[in-house]
Amino acid sequence: SPDVPMATEITSYSDRIQGTFSGTSSDEATKDCTSALVLAADGTYTLTVTKDGKESYTEKGTFETAASPMGVSLTLKSDKGATATGVVSAASININHPASSSDATAVGFQYSK
């Protein structure tokens, strides 16, 4: 339609949403946790949270990206049926997910390469 503006530039986000990312939490209870998020080119991911040198949470599944009012969104869909949605920026990926297998409470993590 002539009333819809056409995009004149395409921005590639593949470098921002593929690879291995290290995460930290700003939540007081989990600030001593470290985490790793691996987003593979085939659309799969693995997520591992470590606390006191021991793996406290792990998850695998598929991911999707989409345009959103906040920018680019990232949705993780675990093999266990859980879904988490976050935001991809030029500097980081911000997403909430559990930090422990014994507590399903989602905690905010910020991931960067």
C-alpha positions as CSV (number, residue, x, y, z in Angstrom):
1,S,0.0,0.0,0.0
2,P,1.3,3.5,-0.8
3,D,0.3,4.6,2.8
4,V,2.8,2.2,4.4
5,P,6.4,3.4,4.5
6,M,8.9,1.0,3.1
7,A,12.1,0.0,4.9
8,T,15.1,1.5,3.2
9,E,17.7,-0.3,5.3
10,I,17.9,-3.9,6.6
11,T,19.7,-4.5,9.9
12,S,21.2,-7.9,10.5
13,Y,21.0,-9.2,14.1
14,S,22.6,-12.6,13.6
15,D,25.8,-11.5,15.4
16,R,23.7,-10.3,18.3
17,I,21.7,-13.4,18.7
18,Q,24.0,-16.3,17.8
19,G,26.9,-17.6,19.8
20,T,27.9,-18.0,23.4
21,F,26.8,-15.4,25.9
22,S,27.8,-15.0,29.6
23,G,25.2,-13.8,32.0
24,T,24.9,-12.1,35.4
25,S,21.9,-11.4,37.6
26,S,21.2,-8.2,39.4
27,D,18.8,-10.0,41.8
28,E,20.2,-10.0,45.3
29,A,19.5,-13.7,45.9
30,T,21.2,-14.8,42.7
31,K,23.9,-12.2,42.2
32,D,26.6,-14.9,42.9
33,C,25.3,-17.0,40.0
34,T,27.0,-17.2,36.7
35,S,25.2,-18.3,33.6
36,A,25.9,-19.3,30.0
37,L,23.5,-19.1,27.1
38,V,24.4,-20.7,23.8
39,L,22.2,-19.7,20.8
40,A,23.0,-21.9,17.8
41,A,22.5,-21.1,14.1
42,D,20.0,-24.0,13.8
43,G,17.6,-22.2,16.3
44,T,18.4,-24.3,19.3
45,Y,19.8,-23.1,22.7
46,T,21.3,-24.4,25.9
47,L,21.2,-22.5,29.1
48,T,23.3,-23.3,32.2
49,V,23.3,-21.5,35.6
50,T,26.2,-22.2,38.0
51,K,26.1,-21.3,41.7
52,D,29.1,-21.9,44.1
53,G,30.9,-23.8,41.3
54,K,28.0,-26.3,40.8
55,E,25.4,-26.4,38.1
56,S,22.1,-25.3,39.6
57,Y,19.9,-25.1,36.5
58,T,20.1,-26.3,32.9
59,E,17.7,-26.0,30.0
60,K,17.6,-26.8,26.3
61,G,15.1,-26.0,23.6
62,T,14.5,-23.8,20.6
63,F,14.5,-20.0,20.2
64,E,12.8,-17.4,18.0
65,T,13.3,-13.8,17.4
66,A,10.8,-11.1,16.3
67,A,10.5,-7.4,15.9
68,S,8.7,-5.8,18.9
69,P,8.1,-2.2,20.1
70,M,11.1,-2.6,22.4
71,G,13.4,-3.7,19.5
72,V,14.2,-7.3,18.8
73,S,12.6,-9.9,21.1
74,L,14.0,-13.3,21.9
75,T,11.8,-16.2,23.0
76,L,13.2,-19.3,24.5
77,K,11.0,-22.4,24.3
78,S,12.4,-25.2,26.5
79,D,12.0,-28.9,25.9
80,K,10.2,-29.0,29.2
81,G,7.5,-26.6,27.9
82,A,8.5,-23.4,29.6
83,T,8.7,-20.1,27.7
84,A,10.8,-17.1,28.4
85,T,10.9,-13.8,26.5
86,G,13.5,-11.1,26.5
87,V,15.0,-8.2,24.6
88,V,18.0,-8.1,22.4
89,S,19.9,-4.8,22.3
90,A,23.2,-3.8,20.8
91,A,25.0,-4.4,24.1
92,S,23.2,-7.4,25.7
93,I,20.3,-9.8,25.9
94,N,18.0,-9.3,28.9
95,I,15.8,-12.3,29.8
96,N,14.2,-13.8,32.9
97,H,14.6,-17.5,33.7
98,P,15.0,-19.7,36.7
99,A,18.4,-19.9,38.4
100,S,17.8,-23.2,40.2
101,S,16.1,-26.5,39.4
102,S,14.5,-26.5,42.9
103,D,12.9,-23.0,42.4
104,A,11.0,-22.1,39.2
105,T,10.9,-18.4,40.0
106,A,12.2,-16.4,37.0
107,V,15.1,-14.1,37.7
108,G,16.5,-11.4,35.5
109,F,19.7,-12.1,33.7
110,Q,21.8,-9.9,31.4
111,Y,23.9,-11.7,28.8
112,S,26.7,-10.4,26.7
113,K,29.5,-11.9,24.5
